Amino acid sequence: MPDLLLIGGATDKMMARMADKFTIHKLADGGYPVDKITHVCTNGHDGIKPDVMASLPNLKHISCYGVGYDAIDTTEAVKRGIVVTHTPNVLNAEVATTAVLLMLACYREALRDDAYVRSGAWEAKGNAPLTRSADNQTIGILGLGRIGQAIADKLAPWNPTIVYHSRSKKDVAYKYYDDLKTMAADCDVLVCITPGGPETNKIVNAEVLAALGPQGTLINVARGSVVDEDAMITALQSGVLGWAGLDVFAAEPHVPQALRDLPNTVLLPHVGSGTIETRAAMGALTVDNLLQHLSDGTVISSVPECDGM
């Protein structure tokens, strides 16, 4: 059987399907036969280190469990004729739900009020302070791709005004901004769902956060690298920025203590797609890509850089 290198974990169902067609070697175990590896199964967090990819002369396909693939050097993969696949679409709805959940939790102070009830303060002190309405807000989406559109769709019941910033204008009804800072100044909420990587590293910087302002809410379900985390912490501490709902962090799973201490944040452990149903669909597509490539050299969901390979 052909040899596959597994980077990171995989579910039992994924392992069973892969083991039926591949000899599986785990990167964590070491000692794998570099000259025999033709396929790699990895995830969006671990990716594949450049030295590992360079050590595999016969590598033909990298299948990534996740929609984000910035931890994989696709430029080098294309040069070498290595197909890279990921798992788009199957997680769009779930990540969109997470973005909306974070926004609503910030607006309605869900964590604060939960603690208020649990502590007995409701009975002892009376009603909790009022919160804000999430209706009729101007919401800017940074990165209006498939998930960005799903977020806009799920926000519809709250009657938002949707605007967006991306690398190019799209054929949609929403207003396009070619400058992120200008858009942030016009928004009540900024939702980050742009891909990670060098082009978007710290694109949400101190100036953008200040433009979003003390009544503004930042939601990040993209990559931690998209936001200047230090600048965000400072802005939240000083009141320059109002609230932040975050599913991703710069050096996760490490989350700075200063960020954890802030009362005007809602923090999730990178679970945007973290439901049983969605993760099963992602795992199935990850393995489907591997098996189809093994069968006839084609794949189901290549990353854009590898389209047409």
WOMO-V487521 format. One record per pair of residues at least 6 apart in sequence whose ideal C-beta (glycine too) atoms are under 7 Angstrom apart, sorted by the first residue. I is the first residue (numbers start at 1). GAP is how many residues later the second one is. D is the distance in Angstrom with one decimal. If there is no record, write none. Layout:
I;GAP;D  I;GAP;D
This chain:
1;20;6.5  1;21;5.7  1;22;4.9  2;20;5.6  2;36;5.0  2;37;6.6  2;292;6.6  3;19;6.7  3;20;5.0  3;22;6.3  3;30;6.2  3;33;4.3  3;34;5.0  3;35;6.3  4;14;6.2  4;18;3.9  4;19;7.0  4;20;5.3  4;21;7.0  4;35;4.5  4;36;7.0  4;37;6.1  5;20;5.3  5;22;5.9  5;27;5.8  5;32;4.8  5;35;4.9  6;18;5.6  6;19;6.9  6;20;5.0  6;21;6.6  6;35;5.1  7;20;4.7  7;33;6.3  7;35;4.0  7;39;5.0  7;41;6.0  8;34;5.9  8;35;4.7  8;38;4.3  10;31;6.5  11;272;5.1  13;270;6.5  14;269;4.6  14;272;6.7  14;273;5.3  17;270;4.7  18;6;5.9  18;23;6.7  18;269;6.0  18;272;6.6  21;270;6.0  21;273;6.0  22;17;6.6  25;7;3.7  34;21;4.9  34;22;5.7  35;22;6.3  35;23;6.5  36;22;7.0  37;19;4.8  37;21;6.7  37;22;6.1  38;20;5.5  38;21;6.4  38;22;5.0  39;21;6.6  39;22;4.9  39;251;5.8  40;8;5.9  40;19;6.5  40;22;4.6  41;22;5.2  41;245;6.5  41;249;6.4  42;6;5.5  42;20;6.4  42;22;5.6  43;21;6.4  43;22;4.4  43;23;5.3  44;20;6.0  44;22;3.0  44;23;7.0  44;24;4.1  44;25;6.1  44;27;6.5  45;26;6.7  46;25;6.5  47;22;7.0  47;24;2.4  47;25;4.5  48;14;6.1  48;24;5.6  50;23;5.7  53;6;6.7  53;20;6.6  53;23;6.6  59;23;5.4  60;22;6.2  60;23;6.9  61;21;6.7  61;22;4.9  61;229;6.8  61;232;4.6  62;10;6.1  62;15;6.6  62;20;6.2  62;22;4.8  63;22;5.0  63;223;5.2  63;226;4.7  63;227;4.8  64;8;6.4  64;20;6.7  64;21;6.5  64;22;4.5  65;22;6.2  65;217;5.7  65;218;6.5  65;221;4.4  66;20;6.3  66;21;6.1  66;216;6.9  67;19;5.6  67;20;5.9  67;21;5.1  67;24;5.9  68;127;6.4  68;128;6.0  68;155;6.4  69;15;6.4  69;17;5.0  69;234;5.6  70;125;6.3  70;126;4.0  70;127;4.2  70;153;6.7  72;12;5.8  74;10;5.5  74;229;6.0  74;231;4.2  74;232;6.8  77;7;5.1  77;229;6.9  78;227;5.7  78;228;6.2  81;228;6.9  83;210;6.5  83;216;5.7  83;219;5.9  83;223;5.3  83;226;5.4  84;218;6.6  84;219;4.9  84;222;5.1  85;204;4.1  85;214;4.9  85;216;5.4  85;217;5.2  85;218;6.8  86;215;6.2  86;217;5.4  87;195;4.5  87;198;4.6  87;199;5.9  87;214;6.6  88;58;6.2  88;213;5.8  89;57;6.3  90;188;6.7  90;191;4.1  90;192;5.7  90;195;5.7  91;182;4.0  91;187;5.3  91;191;6.0  92;54;5.2  92;55;5.0  92;58;4.3  93;57;5.8  94;178;6.8  94;179;4.8  94;181;5.6  94;184;4.2  95;52;5.1  95;126;5.6  95;177;4.2  95;178;5.6  96;51;6.1  96;54;3.8  96;55;4.4  96;58;4.7  97;57;6.5  98;123;5.6  98;149;5.9  98;173;6.9  98;174;4.4  99;52;4.9  99;92;5.6  99;120;5.5  99;122;4.7  100;51;6.9  100;54;5.1  100;55;6.2  102;117;5.0  102;143;3.0  102;145;6.7  102;164;5.6  103;31;6.5  103;86;6.0  103;114;6.5  103;116;5.4  103;142;6.1  104;30;5.7  105;6;6.6  105;140;6.2  105;161;4.5  106;111;5.0  106;137;4.2  106;139;4.8  106;160;5.7  107;24;6.5  107;25;5.0  107;27;4.2  108;23;4.8  109;22;4.7  111;155;5.9  112;151;6.8  113;15;5.1  116;6;5.7  116;12;4.8  122;6;6.7  134;24;5.2  135;23;5.2  135;24;5.7  136;23;5.3  137;23;5.4  137;51;4.2  137;52;5.8  138;22;7.0  138;23;4.5  138;25;6.6  138;48;6.3  138;49;5.0  138;50;5.1  139;16;6.2  139;21;4.7  139;23;5.7  139;48;6.5  139;49;6.8  139;50;4.5  139;52;6.3  140;23;5.0  140;24;6.5  140;25;6.7  140;43;4.7  140;44;6.5  140;47;3.9  140;49;6.9  140;50;4.9  140;51;6.9  141;7;4.7  141;10;6.3  141;11;6.3  141;21;6.6  141;23;4.5  141;50;5.1  141;52;6.5  142;23;5.5  142;38;6.6  142;48;6.4  142;49;6.7  142;50;4.8  142;51;6.7  142;52;5.1  143;23;5.7  143;49;7.0  143;50;4.6  143;51;3.0  143;52;6.9  143;79;6.6  144;20;4.1  144;22;5.1  144;26;5.9  144;28;6.8  147;46;5.1  148;16;6.9  148;45;4.8  151;40;6.0  151;42;6.4  152;10;4.9  162;12;4.6  163;11;5.8  163;12;4.4  163;14;6.1  163;20;5.9  163;23;6.8  163;24;6.8  164;10;5.3  164;12;6.2  165;12;4.8  165;15;4.8  165;18;5.0  169;7;4.6  177;6;3.7  180;23;6.5  180;28;5.6  181;26;5.5  181;27;5.2  181;30;4.9  184;6;5.5  184;24;4.9  184;27;4.0  184;28;4.4  185;26;4.1  187;25;6.4  187;29;6.8  188;27;7.0  188;28;6.3  188;29;6.8  189;28;4.7  189;30;6.4  190;22;5.4  190;26;6.9  190;28;5.3  191;28;4.5  192;12;6.2  192;27;6.8  192;28;4.4  192;29;6.9  192;30;4.3  192;34;5.1  192;35;6.6  193;28;5.8  193;29;5.1  194;6;5.1  194;28;5.4  194;32;6.0  196;26;6.6  196;27;3.2  196;29;5.0  196;30;6.3  200;26;5.2  201;24;5.2  202;25;6.9  202;26;4.2  203;23;5.8  204;22;5.9  204;23;4.4  204;24;6.5  205;23;4.8  205;26;5.9  206;22;6.4  206;25;4.0  206;29;6.9  209;9;7.0  209;22;6.1  209;23;6.0  209;26;4.4  209;31;6.4  209;32;4.9  210;25;6.8  210;30;5.4  212;6;6.4  212;29;6.1  214;25;5.2  214;26;6.4  214;27;6.9  214;28;5.3  215;27;5.2  216;25;6.1  216;26;5.3  217;25;6.0  217;26;4.4  217;28;6.9  218;14;6.9  218;23;6.4  218;26;4.5  219;26;4.7  220;6;6.5  220;7;5.6  220;26;5.0  220;27;6.6  220;28;5.6  221;26;4.8  221;27;6.7  221;51;4.9  222;26;6.4  223;25;5.6  224;24;4.5  224;25;4.3  224;26;4.1  224;28;6.0  225;25;6.3  229;20;6.9  229;21;4.3  232;9;6.8  232;12;6.4  233;23;6.5  233;25;5.1  233;26;5.4  235;6;3.7  236;8;5.9  236;26;5.2  236;28;5.8  236;29;6.6  237;25;6.8  242;22;6.5  243;21;4.9  243;22;7.0  244;21;5.0  245;21;4.4  246;19;6.6  246;21;5.5  246;22;7.0  247;21;4.5  247;23;5.7  247;24;6.5  247;25;4.9  248;22;5.6  249;6;5.2  252;18;5.8  253;16;6.9  255;12;6.6  259;6;6.5  260;7;6.8  273;6;6.6  273;9;6.6  285;15;6.7  285;16;6.4  288;12;5.7  289;10;4.9  289;11;5.4  289;12;6.3  292;6;5.9  292;7;5.9  292;8;6.0  293;6;5.1  302;7;6.8
